[in-house]
Amino acid sequence: MANESLNQLAQNMENLSSAYENSYSAGSNVNIKYIPDYIGYDAGLPNSTYSGGGNDIQLKGSFEDFARYNSSWSGYRRQRNLGPGGENEYCNQFVVARTSTMTIYALRNNTEIYKNFAPVGTINAANFMTVQGFQGDIISTTRPINIRSANMDPGVAYLGWMGYAFAHRQDRYTGTILFIYAPNTTNVQLLYTTTDDYASSLTSQATTTISAGSYWTQSMLTTRNYYIYANKPVTCYAYNVSGTGMQDTLPLYPMDQDDKFGAFSTGGHILTTNNAGIVRAGSATSQVIYNRSSNGNSTTEVNQLSVASAVDTDTAPGQTSAGFFAGPVQKVQTGNNNLFTCESQGDGNGGEMTPFVSNKAFGQATILTSTADWATCIAESGTTVFRRNQFGNVLQSQIMSGTATYNLYFARFSALQAGDVLETADGTPMICYYDADSTLDDERVNFMSNSKMDLTLVTLDITTQNWGSDFEACAQGPVAPVQTAYIISSFSNGQQIFEDAACTIEWSTAFGPGWYFNQSTSERFYYQNYEAGGISDIQSCGKSERRLKYNIKFIGESLMGIPMYHFNYKNKKDGVGRFVGTMVDDLQRLGFEDALIYGNDAIYVNYSKIDVPFKLVE
């Protein structure tokens, strides 16, 4: 439904102002003329046919679809856990840029997947499905996902990254295709210059009008610095198929005034132009761009006097990262409200490219769609990042390192698997990049989620004290202090136990490795850190004196000649339901003393010493 009421249009303005203007405060007057300056509308691209020179500002037509009224609007740059109906929001929509089989991984349970707004399936957290995508198809979801093509690139343009002005330098491979999708009827122009650094003139390669819900493709030639302008929001993707891999392939992030985060992995580009306010003023201005690093270093990349409509293409950033995003990482900032975008290029072994993004694209978590040699996470504070496997178990945690001078931090992980999840401990937003194979051209950015992985938890009462032996745990555990513990899936060998419901503090971290007693199941077990095996040696610790039981029924003897019974416990704290097991007096009579454990309140049986089971039967 169109947002045509005055209140809705005013809310659109509030949304844009609160999201994009750092000095904005709710309830203050919003001047429409400043909105284009923040988001790239009417950008100062020379020789642009469709830019209005900073004067073509329409309250309805210009911004309506970019910030359409929504009571929970929080910017479209990250995915949101919306549930049913979420597939209709741009933040949860992708458009297939190139026909391919798409692999989709879910972060949350009950994630509904749609193709062209028709349901195609539902998947749970850490599960995946494949969907045949044809160029121009819309893949939408009710909850956050990650997605890739059969060639290991994202393969989709993200509608959460729509904008008015984009830029990209094409300087290595021929045959790269630019894909542009428009949800509304939109005028688009593709401009370029072969001049690096400052340029006050651009050449038009092509112009078109894209019909609503359609796309346009153009071949990009080398060596050209491309600038794209649309009079309504569009989303862009550049791709170049190379065998089973990709070269110079990336979703483009729009030009705006926000700080941009990423890593110039041995090289990259910074592309700049002026905002609508500067164009409207029509006078000379300064273009200023700074490049900061997480090691505290900084360089001024652009500092020049510019006419109102001009661009600058910096192809040699002064601050870079070691290959494969090994650090330091970078943050690029404007010093004079210029519009700009950035992209990383090359590790010296192929055609990897990734976009820098603003913190509006940051999220709490992402899930990997393939194995990965490495993954690098970037944030504005030194938060802790957890790596979970597809079952939710914490495999690693790292505290981000960096500099408070520029509020720039990162952490890097190695040897990851498909379905692994990266998430921050405290919900701090971050952006993640990864490389599925460093010998291929598949360095990629992740589309982030505003929520963490869904975890299916089992709660148990486990002693906070550990003992030196299984016998001690069995004898002392039933009366020892307990605390609620959290387990993902089930209490079984190899699993991980957590102290907290968020499943971030492992049991051995809080209480140390050793023998514990599970009062919920009357079992003793050994616990060590997860990398070494987690839970092991689970053994039943049943109170087995006849006086503690009732409704006793003899059911036969074991191969060792030990009587077996069905029974119930008189005290529900000892167990609820009907059990199978044996009796202490029978074991004493038959000489199985080594299977008995004499506790403070009862005599227990170490069932691992005999061939009688101890378990619930009903």
N, C-alpha and C positions, 0 to 999 in steps of 0.2 A: 504494500500500500504506500502510495506516495505521501511524503511528509509536506503537506501544502498549507496546513494551518499556521497562523502567525506564531502560536506557542511552540509548535514543532520546529519551525524554521529557526526560531530564537534558540531552542534547545540545541539544534545543530551547531549554532555559533558558539554556545557555551561549551559544548563537547570539544570542539576544535580548539578553542582558546585554552581550556583547562588542560588539554592534553599536550598542546604544542608551545604555549607561551610560558616560559619559566616564571615570569613575574606575575602571572594572572592570579587573581583571587576571586572566588565565587561571589556573585552579587555586584561586582564592579561593572561599569559600562564597557561594552564590547564594541569596538569600532571595526566595522566590516572591512575597511580598507587595509587593515593590518593582517587579516587572516591569510591572504595569498602569500604574504612574506614568509610565513611559517612553513607552508606546505608545498610550495613550488608552483602554485598557480600563477599564470602570467609571468613565468620566469624570463629573465633577461637574455634570451637566446637571440643573437643577431640573425636577421633575415628570416625570422619565423613568420609564417603566413598566418597562423592561428592564434598566436599570442596577442592579447589586446593592448599591449604596451602599458600594462599596469592599470588600465582604466575599465576593462571589460569584466567587471565584477558583478555577478548576479547572485542575490541571496538564495534563490531557489535553484537555478540551473547549474551554478558553478559548484556548489558544495553539498547539495542535498544528499546525493548518494554516497558521498565520501564520509559523512558523519550523520547519517540518517538517525532520527530520534529513536532512542532506545534507553529505557530506564536503567539498564545495567551496562550501558556503553562504556568501554574502558580502552578504546583504541582498537584498531583492527590488526595490529602488527603481530599478535601472538594468538594461538588457538585457545579456545575456552571450553571448559567442561560444562556444556549447557544442557545436555540431555535432549529428549524429544523436542524437535523444532530447531535445534542447533544447526541442522544441516542447511537451514535457510539464511544463515548469517555469513557474511563474507569472510569472517575470521576462521571459519571452518570449511572453506571451499577452495578447491584447486582445479585448474583447467589443464588437461593433458596437452602438452606442447608438441609431442611427437608420438605417433602410434606405437604402442608397446604394451607388453604385459606388466601391469603395475602390482607391486608387492606392498601391502599395507599392514603395518604393525599398530596395535592399540596400546594405549597407556592405561585405559580405564575399562572396567567391566561394562557389559551391555553397550558397547560402541556400535551404533548402527551406521552402515556404509551405504551410500546412495550413488548411483550413476545417472546423471541427467535427471536427478530428483526422483528416481524410482529406486526402491530398496533392493539391494543385492546381497545383503547378509548382515549378521551381527557377530562380533568377536569380543572376547574378553581380554583383560590385561595380559600383555606379553604374548598373545596369540596373533596370528597373521592370516591373511587371505590374499588371493590374487584376483585381479579384475582386468579383463581385457579393455584397454583404453585406446580409443581412436582420437586422433587430433581434434581438439575442440570439445571433447567430452568434459563435463563437470563432475568431479569426484567430490562429494561432500560428506560430512560426518557429524554426528551428534556430540562427539567427545574428541579430545586430542589424539592425533595419530602421528606416525611418520611414514613416508612413502618414497618409493624408488622405482625406476624403470628396470627393464631387463639388462640395460647397459650400465647399471650401477649409479647413474646420475638421478637426481630427483625426478626429472622427466615431466615436471609440472610447473606452471606459473601459479604463484600463490596469490589469491585475491586479497589476503591480508596485507600484502605489500603493494597495493595499488597506489598510484600517484599521478602527477601531471607531467613531471619532467624527469627524464632518466638520462644516463650517459654511460658509454662503454667504449673502451679502446680495443680495436681489433688490429693486432700487429704480427700475428704468427702464422695462422692457418687459413687457407682458402676454403670456401664452402660452408662457412658458419652462417646459420640461419637465425634471424631475429623473429621471434613469435610475439605478437601483441594481441591481447584479448581485451575487449571492451564490453562491460555489462550494459552500457547505454550507447545509443548512437553517438559517435564521437569522431571529431576531426583530428587526424594525427599527421605529424610531419617528421620525417627522418632527415636530419641535417648532419653535416660532417665538416671537418677540416683536416687537412694533412699537415697542418702546422702544430708543432708541440708548443707548450707553454702558452703565452698570451695570444689571443686571436679576437679581433673585433668584427670578423666576417665569417659566415658559415655558408656552405653550399648545400642546396636542397637535393637529396638523392631521390626522394619520392614523397608524395602526399596522398592521403586517401581519407575517405569517410568509412569507418567501420560500423556496420549495422549492429543494433543492440543484440548482445548475446553471441557475437561472432568474433572472428579473428583475422589477422593480417600477417603475412610473412614477407620478409625481405632478405635477400642475400647481402651479407656485409663483406666488404672488400678490405684487403690490407693495402697499405698501412693507413688507417683512418681513425680519427677520434670522433665517435658518433654521439650526437645529442638528439634526444627524442622529446617532442612536446605534444601533449594532448589537451584538448579543451575540457575534457571530462576524465575521470579516473580510469586508468588502464593498468594492466599488469604485464610484465615483459619477461621473456626467457630467451637466452642465447644458447645455441647448441651446435655441435659439430661432431657427427658420428665418425668414429675411427675404428673400424673392425667391430670387436665386441665392446670396445671402450668408448670414451668420449675425449674431446679436446676443446679447450676454450669454451667450456659449458658452465653456465651458472644462471640462477634467477637474478634479475636485476633489482637492486634496492633503490627506491626513489630518491631524488635529490630534495633535500630540505635543510633546515638550519641545525638539526640535531647533531650532537657528537656522534661519531661513527666508531664502532669497535670491530677489531679483527686482528689479523697478523699479516704484515707484508712478508710473506714467506720467501725471502731472498729478493723480492721485488714486487712491483705493483703500480697502480695508477691512482691519482687523485684528480677528479674532474670537477670544475667549479664554474658557477655563473652567478649573476646578480639576482636579487629578488625583485618582486613587483614594485615595491616602494621605491627602490632605486631607479627603476625604469620610469616610474611615474614622475619622479623628480627631474629626470632627464639631465642630470649633472654628473660630472666625474666623481668617482668614489674609489676607495681602497678595497682591493681584494686581499684578504689576509687569511691564511690557513696555517694551523700549527699541527705538528705531528709529535705526539707524546709516546713514550715507551714505559713499560712496567718496571724497567730498571731505573727510572727517574730521569732519563735523558729526554731531550726535546730539540726539535729543529723547526724553524720557520720555513714552510714549503713554498708559500706564496705571499708576497708582500709588494704590491704594485698598484699604481694608479690606473684606473680602468674607466673607460667610457661606460655609459649606463647599460648598454647591451654588449656584453663581451663574455668570453669563456677563457678558461685556462686549463691546460692538460699537463699535469706533472707526471712524468714517466720514470722518475728516479727518486723515490722517497728517501729522505735522509735517515729515518729510523726504520729498521727492518728486523724481522725475526730470523732465527736460524731455520734451516730447512725443516719441513714437516711440522710447522707450528711449534717448534721446540722452545720458543721464547727467546727474548722478551716479546710480549704482544703489544699492539699499538691502539691508540685512541686518537682520532683526528678531530680537530675542532676549528670552527670559524672564529675569526677575530673581529668580523664586521658584518655579521648576519648574512654572509653569503650562503647561497645554496650549493651543496656539493654532495658527491658520492665517491666511494672508494672501492677498489677491488684488488685482491691479491693475485699475483701471477707468478707461477712457476716455482718449482723446487729444484730445477736443474735436471730433471729426469722425464719431463713430459709437459703436457698442456693443462695442468690443473689451474683452475681459477675459482675463487670464492668471493662473494660480496662482503663488504663491511656492512654492519647494520647498526641502527640506533638502539638505545635501551628500551624503546617501545616494543622491539622484537624479542626482548629477553623473556625468559620463562623459568619456572621452577624445575622443569624436567624435560627430558627427551628420551626416546627409545631408538636404538640403532637397528637398521633394517638389514645389516649384513655383518660379517666379521670385519674387524677393523684393526689395522696395525697400531693405530693411535687415535686418541680423541683429546682435544684441547677445549677447556671451558674457560670463559672470560666473564668477569663480573666487576662491579664497582666497589666491592669490599672483600676482605679476606675471609670469606665464608668457607665452611667445610662442604665438600662435594662427595657424595656416596655413589659408588658403582654397585648396582644390584644385578644379579642374573635374572633370567626370565621367571624364576620362581620367587623372586623378591629377596633372596638372601644377599646380604652385604658382602661383596667380594673384596672391596677396597674402600678406603676413605682418604681424602687428601685435603689439607688446608691450603687454600689458594695463597700464593705469594705475590708480592708486587709492591706498589708504592702508594702511600697516602697522599703524596704530592699531587698526583693526577687521578686518584681514586681508580686505580687500574690494577687488576689482579688476575692470575690465571692458575690453572692446575692441568696437568697432562697425564693421561692414562695410556697404558700399552696393552696389546694383545686382547682385544675385546671380542665378544661373540654376538651374533645376531640375537636380538631380544634383550641385550643388556640395556639397563636404564641408568642414566646419569641424572642425579637430582641433588639439590642443595638441602642441607640439614634443616635450615631455618626458613626456607621459602624464599631466600634471596634470589632475585631474577639473575639469569646468566644467558649467554649464548654459547653454543657448542659447535665445533667443527670436527670432522673426522676423515680418515683415509682408509677405505676398505682394503687397499693393497698398494703399498708405496711404489710398486713397480708399474702400476697402471695410472691412467689419467683420471682419477676418481676422487680427488679431494673435494669434500662437500660441506655445505652449511646445513644445519638442522633447523626445521621449523619447530619452534618451542611451544611448550604447554604452560597454561596458567595453573595447573594442578599436578600433583605427584601421581606416582603409580598406585593403582588400587591394590591393596593387600588383603588376602583372605586369611584371617587370624583365628587361631585356637588359643584360649587362655587356660592356664594350668597353675596350680598352687605348688611352688617348688621352694625347697629350703634355701635360705640365703647363706647357710653355713655349708662348707664342703668338708669332707672327711678324707682321711688318708687311705681308707680301704672300703671295699664294697660291703663288708660285714658291719663296719661302723655305721655306714650310711643307712643300712637296713635296720640296725638296732636303735639308732638315735633319731633317725629322720622322722618317724611318725609323730614325735612330740616336739620337734624343733620348730623354731619360728619360720614362717613361710612368707613369700611375696608372690603376687600375681606375675606370671611370666607370659610372654607372647611368642607364639610359634606360628610360622607361615606354613599352612597346609596341615602337617601332622607331626605327632611326637614319634619319631622313628630315627633309627641310626643314620648318622650323617647330617641331620638337620641342624638348624641354627636356632638358638634361644635368645630372646631379647628381654631386656629389663623394662623397656618403654613401649607404649602402644604404637609409636611412630616407627618402631623397629630400626633404631639407629644405634642403640647401646647394647653390645653383645653381653651375654650373661658372664662370660669369663673376664670381660673387661671390668665389670662391676664387682665380681666376687671371686675371681681367680679360677684356674682349672682345678678339677678334683672330683670326688664322688659326691653326688647330690641325691636327694630323695624327692620323688614326685608324689606328693600326698594325694593328688587327684586320681592317680592310677595305682598307688601303693607299689611303686617300682623305684629301684635305685638305678643310677646310671652314671657313667663318667662323662664329664664335659670338658672340652678344651676348645681353643679358638677355632673358628670355622675353617680356616685354611688347612688346619691339621685334622679336620674330620668332624668337628662339632660334637653331636651326641654319639656316644658309642657304649657298648656293653650294657644295654638295657636288660635288667634282670628283675623278675617279680620278687616282691618281699611280702608274702602273705602271712598275716597272723594265723597260726594253724592249730591253736589249742581248741579242743573239742568244746570247752566251756564257753567259748566266745561265739559259738555257732548254733543254729537251730535248723529245723526242717532238713536234717541230714539224711541222705539216701546213698547207700553203697551201690556202686555201679560196676565193680569189677576190679581186677588187679592189672598193674602194668607189667611189662616184660621183665622188670626187675623184681617183681613179686610184691610191689607196694600197693596197698589198698587205695582205691580212688573213690571219691564221693562228690555228689552234688550237695550244696548247702547255701544257706544265707547267713550273713553276719547279724548278730543282735544289735550291734552299734553301727549306725549308718556311717559313722566316721571311718570305719574299717572297710567299708565297701557297700555299695547299693546294687541289688540285683542278685541273681543266682550264679554261683561260681562252681567250677570244677577244681579239685585239689585233693590234698591228703590231710592226715592228722598227725600232730606231734607225737602222741603216745604210740602210734603205729611205727613211726620212724625210730623212736627210742627202743621199742621192743625188737625191731628187726636189725638194729645196730647201725643205723644211718646217722650217727651223731654229727658227722662232718657237714651234714646238710642243715643243721640247726643253728640258729642265731639267737642268743639269749639277750633280749632287750630289757629295758627298765620296766616296761609295762606288759610284756608278753614274750612268747617264744615264736620266732619267725622261721620260715623254711626258705632256704636258698634253693629254689627250684631248678637252678642251673646244674645242681649236683645230682639230680634224680631225673627219671624219665616220665614224671607225672606233670601234666600241664597245670598251670594256674591261670585261669582266665574266666571272664564272664561267658555264660552260656545263654542267658536270657535276661 
